[in-house]
Amino acid sequence: MTANPGEICLSVSLSEQEAWDLAQFLKRAGFADFRSNAIDDEEAYRMLAVAQKLRSNLAAIGYKPR
């Protein structure tokens, strides 16, 4: 169950290497990467916002590439 209706909470098990690799990818991915896979700019910005949430969560547990 989540704290807010309409939201989901994901839990995923990653190896340390997988967490690091994902953090690196999210650091390097920019708007153009999301836009090339999105229907429109609005969807790309939403995708980018989700990626930032993942980056923040990875950083909080020590996976913050420079």
Secondary structure, DSSP 4 states (H G I P E B T S, - for coil): --SSTT---------HHHHHHHHHHHHH--HHHHHTTSSSHHHHHHHHHHHHHHHHHHHHTT----
